């Protein structure tokens, strides 16, 4: 069935194991090109050690309340557009998954007509297939061997799979907070912060923070358009709110927010703005750090 049919189906598309979004919902929510616009950054990072750690999901299927599986992963626009800006600002990236299994993307959301996305897919194709193992990074007591300036957690519903309850993700976030690193998370990416909820006697490190992210209110409506094959098994926003995080938005409008060293954004609509904001913040911080010794 053509995506340009006048009679677009709202039935989710079965991929043999799980369901992809319906033609109707893809027509409304998926684009063949991104909103990426190139920016020239002043004070470009020239230190090749200064990199960004990108934490991705290695799981594809979310089991919904009705038992049907939703085919998900990391959203390609939310993952790759910010990286285009990181690179323009002089930061390379390293991809990680919890055990080193391949990165999973929401392939049905891939903007195949976008030339810039094509180039970045080619560049990191080997890393997508063979990412770094987060477990090895956590086990290495000398984590300073590469000076990561930030941890980036892309969105897509796949960010809710495996990451929020993973002990190594918890240790990564604890390390980032202790080492005063930036945390960058877009759309459903903040779900991974839930891993830090159980830190013994320590308080949740993001209590009192404000974020923009994909709102639960919208997630609850997605089955109506066939975007998902049923109601989600849980909602990450509810859990973050219980831990003292304030989610600023109830809709998506391409908004971002900076709260101390946590930078967040609400959806693919924000990918370009988010990438620019993160790059500017990181460059300003590095410049200040050098000037102040």
C-alpha angles and dihedrals in degrees: 000000000000119000086225095058116127088226103055113181122236091202112112114247115247112223096189096271107030141359131274122202118286122261088250095056093042091053089054100040111023125073131194092220132037132233091243116145122182118243131194109225125209118220092024113199109257098176106104090201092064104093140153123238111222113203113202136176122256093195125088111182128068114195108222126213091265092054096253118129123237115212105227141135130151116336107247096216093050090047104042107033093060089048090056087060094043089056093047088053090053101259121129120205136223119204120222135181125185095261103011095262115144121288112258118219131189089247092186087065095050111128095223095174092059110101094198092054090049091056094050091047089055093047096052100031092113092050091050089056095039110025124173117276112247090203090061092049092052092047092053107093090197098063091156091080085100116030103225110190095191147009114229119200112190122210135239121115086275088079085074092058116090098333103083093058099034116118094208090054088051090052091047092054092045088051092049092050094045092048093046094242125158119255115209119190132167132193107330092359093100088068087082089064087072088076088074093057093095106054099142111249093347120109119246101276094226099049108136094021124130123218144175113225142140103299125235087226090067095041088059091058099048097090089061092069095039093251086129129024094232147340116316117255092236141350120238095202092063090054094048091050090052087056093053102266117138115216106206101199136058094183135035119254104150093271128159133192136199119205111172104301097341113097118186140174135192109232148326086298087070098045097103095041091045093051092051093046093050092047092049093048093048093047092048091049094048091048091050092047092053094045092049094045 
